[in-house]
Amino acid sequence: MVSFFFYPKTIAVIGATNNPKKFGNAVTINILKNKNLQSEVFLVSHKSQEIAGLKCYKSILEILKDVDIAIILVPARVIDEVIDQCIEKKVKGIIIITAGFGEINEEGKKKEHEISAKCEEAGIRIMGPNCVGIQNLDIGLNASFIQTAPPGDIGMISQSGSFGCASFYAMEREYIGCSKFANIGNNIDVSFNEILEFFNSDESTRIICIYMETIENGKKFLKSIKKIVLEKPIVVLKGGRTSLGMKAASSHTGSIATDYKMLKTYIKQAGAVLCENTNDFITALKTFSYLPIPKGERIGVLTNSGGSSVLFSDKAEEFNLKLTEFSDGFKEKVSPYLIPLVKLVNPLDMIGGADETTYYNITKMMLEDPNIDIVVACVVIPPFLEMKSDEHYRGIIHAWNDTGREKLLIPLIMFGEEFKSLRDHSRREKATIFFTPHDAAFAIKLLIDRMKIINNFYSI
Amino acid sequence: MVSFFFYPKTIAVIGATNNPKKFGNAVTINILKNKNLQSEVFLVSHKSQEIAGLKCYKSILEILKDVDIAIILVPARVIDEVIDQCIEKKVKGIIIITAGFGEINEEGKKKEHEISAKCEEAGIRIMGPNCVGIQNLDIGLNASFIQTAPPGDIGMISQSGSFGCASFYAMEREYIGCSKFANIGNNIDVSFNEILEFFNSDESTRIICIYMETIENGKKFLKSIKKIVLEKPIVVLKGGRTSLGMKAASSHTGSIATDYKMLKTYIKQAGAVLCENTNDFITALKTFSYLPIPKGERIGVLTNSGGSSVLFSDKAEEFNLKLTEFSDGFKEKVSPYLIPLVKLVNPLDMIGGADETTYYNITKMMLEDPNIDIVVACVVIPPFLEMKSDEHYRGIIHAWNDTGREKLLIPLIMFGEEFKSLRDHSRREKATIFFTPHDAAFAIKLLIDRMKIINNFYSI
């Protein structure tokens, strides 16, 4: 198992430095920033005596205690010596952050083989090289040179460190975050599959996401996801889906080509969510972070904007979703709460004057209706009639709360990204918002697919 | 011509009110808010004597001056009287904001026919009913009950008022805006085509966008866009592309079904951009607002993040774009400015340490390279090595400015939406940013298509 990488009792940073323009400084500072970190940290530096108040060792061999993981940041040309010392020191695992190996040329690939052979013999596991490091948010460990991920329940494996870094920005925006993060770069030893298995067993990881450019042991990978998806959703984004992308990927991590069409079929069959772009990737993560799995497929839509419900309906059909017919009972029930202009059809267009109370009432009646499994509440924020920009959303979430959040509720607030009061309310309520019809419909599709995976399995 | 609607010397608001919970108040306030508006405004109200310091008339017939446009907000049940008075007053045009006509039932459709027949006989043009109104940003006229659009050079025709309203939020976020806006609702008289022709002749409109749910005179519409696209790009989003969407649209504006597949083929042949979702719609508008048309198709990519350039390359292939091979001369030229780890291939991955100066130098060399027509500068904002969050973007735009902005430059800053310094710089520089590989590649595709439309026409 690779879990010890994420729960080290002792860490040595080899190549620590006081120079803030070096990655060896960034990693050191990221680790030391958390004053509550229980892991003991040792710094190894040729030049510095002390960094951030901590004494430096000239070599890992000078450290008296056992070292669980060694994080290596020295230049590629001097790595041999450092690896040999790690072997002598009998560390459990090494994270090689240093770049300039297999992704560069054949010589680099040869060097990788040498290192992995040596370490394998010594029983030492390796992450990297050419990676940004790992993070375990549960214990406050940021053993990487990128920013600490926002905390949450997503376990992320990324073959690109910078894609991880960028995803953290997007996660922060969506109020979602990571339990664990691993960038395994050229992955010469520890594989996707091992980390995947670890995330599966990890209690604080509820959702798993993967950015990958290549996959070494496809069969094992597919077998793993097939098993894991029954417990946790898995969201995959593949870089190098096309020949241009694959060419770029091969110069990035030395990846070899994968037949994407075939992989796609297999991954979908295995039950993971395969995203075709970065937007869908983040949408999938926010969907699984915030929303319950529906108990059926029948959708009811309410709106104050005809245009937005038309656009949602188009996307609904594209994703093969089903809008229900309202029952006579439902029509009778809602009618007194709506102005006479409103036609009692699905989508229910309550027209621009619908306010917080109307949204509350109608959302609640839909959530309580036995013929509706999923409620989509569309809003275009009205800049008129003295309405508050967040009142419709407040009404919607209030109704969701009052019905115990049992049904799937999708707030679709067209182009509402910039309304701070709205986002603040969303954060406070631990609810989410979709800002385009595509994202709203995609989220529903994902959750219906997930419902089917789970139902099919447990009905066998 | 319908231009007089947008340049009225005199306006009467019929159904003005002091009650801030009524649309008649919203329209009145929106018009009067602009103290510099040259149009003379008259308010007609049954109940109020004075609104916002302006005297009210009991009827349009009491107004002594000629009235160019009458904006009607009275309830549908009393509209006949008001229309008759407008005819007697010999107004040039009427904007019927009131809803509850053809979109509701057959009786409403009949009423629409009556009104349009009467007005046609009297030579009076009608916009609406069931619309939010119109705006002319050039003269500061907001004759609608939605917020004033951010100013810019987009002429927008929207069949859904609320979609217009929502788009303004998105435009504001992207620092783009409107020259003119028209929501024609059930369009019983003034048509898309007429407004389209007006926007074509309008000097302050450089880009035209359309949200439509139905199209009445398809042939004329296609003929118009075929002609106009040679001068101005036209971006179309169609609501009711699917049968579910069409069903929703028919209850929204009483639209009748259009065969979307056929329309799609025709619109594309005519040279307009047809968007499949709201995200692409806004991306297209920002692309045409900010970026020059390239002179060729050869793309050069630079990046500090392998992952982001891999993802961009995938999207590039999906959109049939071409990454160029770097010439030996180019490689020689850039080599001294890059660290030895960097492989001199396209995409050019300068690795995480690349800073403002590196971005400036390499972007500039690509912009100056005769074998490159389009430069894509990918960035993942590094949270390390004391880099500033906007420095890479600054370097990129600096290089663009120093080369006279002659070539197409696409800044792709992965998930960088929330960096205020970045957006501020973008606004100041009148440059733009794309935040996902999809949007960046889509923008390039649009501009290459536009290049071809223009080249094909002028080469004949």
Boltz contact constraints between the chains, C-beta under 6 A:
constraints:
  - contact:
      token1: [A, 20]
      token2: [B, 386]
      max_distance: 6.0
  - contact:
      token1: [A, 21]
      token2: [B, 385]
      max_distance: 6.0
  - contact:
      token1: [A, 26]
      token2: [B, 384]
      max_distance: 6.0
  - contact:
      token1: [A, 100]
      token2: [B, 341]
      max_distance: 6.0
  - contact:
      token1: [A, 145]
      token2: [B, 384]
      max_distance: 6.0
  - contact:
      token1: [A, 146]
      token2: [B, 383]
      max_distance: 6.0
  - contact:
      token1: [A, 147]
      token2: [B, 383]
      max_distance: 6.0
  - contact:
      token1: [A, 160]
      token2: [B, 306]
      max_distance: 6.0
  - contact:
      token1: [A, 160]
      token2: [B, 307]
      max_distance: 6.0
  - contact:
      token1: [A, 162]
      token2: [B, 305]
      max_distance: 6.0
  - contact:
      token1: [A, 162]
      token2: [B, 307]
      max_distance: 6.0
  - contact:
      token1: [A, 162]
      token2: [B, 380]
      max_distance: 6.0
  - contact:
      token1: [A, 163]
      token2: [B, 307]
      max_distance: 6.0
  - contact:
      token1: [A, 165]
      token2: [B, 380]
      max_distance: 6.0
  - contact:
      token1: [A, 166]
      token2: [B, 380]
      max_distance: 6.0
  - contact:
      token1: [A, 166]
      token2: [B, 414]
      max_distance: 6.0
  - contact:
      token1: [A, 166]
      token2: [B, 415]
      max_distance: 6.0
  - contact:
      token1: [A, 169]
      token2: [B, 415]
      max_distance: 6.0
  - contact:
      token1: [A, 170]
      token2: [B, 415]
      max_distance: 6.0
  - contact:
      token1: [A, 173]
      token2: [B, 418]
      max_distance: 6.0
  - contact:
      token1: [A, 239]
      token2: [B, 307]
      max_distance: 6.0
  - contact:
      token1: [A, 239]
      token2: [B, 310]
      max_distance: 6.0
  - contact:
      token1: [A, 239]
      token2: [B, 311]
      max_distance: 6.0
  - contact:
      token1: [A, 240]
      token2: [B, 310]
      max_distance: 6.0
  - contact:
      token1: [A, 241]
      token2: [B, 314]
      max_distance: 6.0
  - contact:
      token1: [A, 242]
      token2: [B, 314]
      max_distance: 6.0
  - contact:
      token1: [A, 242]
      token2: [B, 317]
      max_distance: 6.0
  - contact:
      token1: [A, 244]
      token2: [B, 313]
      max_distance: 6.0
  - contact:
      token1: [A, 244]
      token2: [B, 316]
      max_distance: 6.0
  - contact:
      token1: [A, 244]
      token2: [B, 317]
      max_distance: 6.0
  - contact:
      token1: [A, 245]
      token2: [B, 310]
      max_distance: 6.0
  - contact:
      token1: [A, 245]
      token2: [B, 313]
      max_distance: 6.0
  - contact:
      token1: [A, 245]
      token2: [B, 314]
      max_distance: 6.0
  - contact:
      token1: [A, 248]
      token2: [B, 309]
      max_distance: 6.0
  - contact:
      token1: [A, 248]
      token2: [B, 310]
      max_distance: 6.0
  - contact:
      token1: [A, 248]
      token2: [B, 313]
      max_distance: 6.0
  - contact:
      token1: [A, 248]
      token2: [B, 347]
      max_distance: 6.0
  - contact:
      token1: [A, 249]
      token2: [B, 310]
      max_distance: 6.0
  - contact:
      token1: [A, 251]
      token2: [B, 343]
      max_distance: 6.0
  - contact:
      token1: [A, 251]
      token2: [B, 345]
      max_distance: 6.0
  - contact:
      token1: [A, 252]
      token2: [B, 306]
      max_distance: 6.0
  - contact:
      token1: [A, 252]
      token2: [B, 310]
      max_distance: 6.0
  - contact:
      token1: [A, 277]
      token2: [B, 438]
      max_distance: 6.0
  - contact:
      token1: [A, 278]
      token2: [B, 436]
      max_distance: 6.0
  - contact:
      token1: [A, 279]
      token2: [B, 436]
      max_distance: 6.0
  - contact:
      token1: [A, 305]
      token2: [B, 162]
      max_distance: 6.0
  - contact:
      token1: [A, 306]
      token2: [B, 160]
      max_distance: 6.0
  - contact:
      token1: [A, 306]
      token2: [B, 252]
      max_distance: 6.0
  - contact:
      token1: [A, 307]
      token2: [B, 160]
      max_distance: 6.0
  - contact:
      token1: [A, 307]
      token2: [B, 162]
      max_distance: 6.0
  - contact:
      token1: [A, 307]
      token2: [B, 163]
      max_distance: 6.0
  - contact:
      token1: [A, 307]
      token2: [B, 239]
      max_distance: 6.0
  - contact:
      token1: [A, 309]
      token2: [B, 248]
      max_distance: 6.0
  - contact:
      token1: [A, 310]
      token2: [B, 239]
      max_distance: 6.0
  - contact:
      token1: [A, 310]
      token2: [B, 240]
      max_distance: 6.0
  - contact:
      token1: [A, 310]
      token2: [B, 245]
      max_distance: 6.0
  - contact:
      token1: [A, 310]
      token2: [B, 248]
      max_distance: 6.0
  - contact:
      token1: [A, 310]
      token2: [B, 249]
      max_distance: 6.0
  - contact:
      token1: [A, 310]
      token2: [B, 252]
      max_distance: 6.0
  - contact:
      token1: [A, 311]
      token2: [B, 239]
      max_distance: 6.0
  - contact:
      token1: [A, 313]
      token2: [B, 244]
      max_distance: 6.0
  - contact:
      token1: [A, 313]
      token2: [B, 245]
      max_distance: 6.0
  - contact:
      token1: [A, 313]
      token2: [B, 248]
      max_distance: 6.0
  - contact:
      token1: [A, 314]
      token2: [B, 241]
      max_distance: 6.0
  - contact:
      token1: [A, 314]
      token2: [B, 242]
      max_distance: 6.0
  - contact:
      token1: [A, 314]
      token2: [B, 245]
      max_distance: 6.0
  - contact:
      token1: [A, 316]
      token2: [B, 244]
      max_distance: 6.0
  - contact:
      token1: [A, 317]
      token2: [B, 242]
      max_distance: 6.0
  - contact:
      token1: [A, 317]
      token2: [B, 244]
      max_distance: 6.0
  - contact:
      token1: [A, 341]
      token2: [B, 100]
      max_distance: 6.0
  - contact:
      token1: [A, 343]
      token2: [B, 251]
      max_distance: 6.0
  - contact:
      token1: [A, 345]
      token2: [B, 251]
      max_distance: 6.0
  - contact:
      token1: [A, 347]
      token2: [B, 248]
      max_distance: 6.0
  - contact:
      token1: [A, 380]
      token2: [B, 162]
      max_distance: 6.0
  - contact:
      token1: [A, 380]
      token2: [B, 165]
      max_distance: 6.0
  - contact:
      token1: [A, 380]
      token2: [B, 166]
      max_distance: 6.0
  - contact:
      token1: [A, 383]
      token2: [B, 146]
      max_distance: 6.0
  - contact:
      token1: [A, 383]
      token2: [B, 147]
      max_distance: 6.0
  - contact:
      token1: [A, 384]
      token2: [B, 26]
      max_distance: 6.0
  - contact:
      token1: [A, 384]
      token2: [B, 145]
      max_distance: 6.0
  - contact:
      token1: [A, 385]
      token2: [B, 21]
      max_distance: 6.0
  - contact:
      token1: [A, 386]
      token2: [B, 20]
      max_distance: 6.0
  - contact:
      token1: [A, 414]
      token2: [B, 166]
      max_distance: 6.0
  - contact:
      token1: [A, 415]
      token2: [B, 166]
      max_distance: 6.0
  - contact:
      token1: [A, 415]
      token2: [B, 169]
      max_distance: 6.0
  - contact:
      token1: [A, 415]
      token2: [B, 170]
      max_distance: 6.0
  - contact:
      token1: [A, 418]
      token2: [B, 173]
      max_distance: 6.0
  - contact:
      token1: [A, 436]
      token2: [B, 278]
      max_distance: 6.0
  - contact:
      token1: [A, 436]
      token2: [B, 279]
      max_distance: 6.0
  - contact:
      token1: [A, 438]
      token2: [B, 277]
      max_distance: 6.0
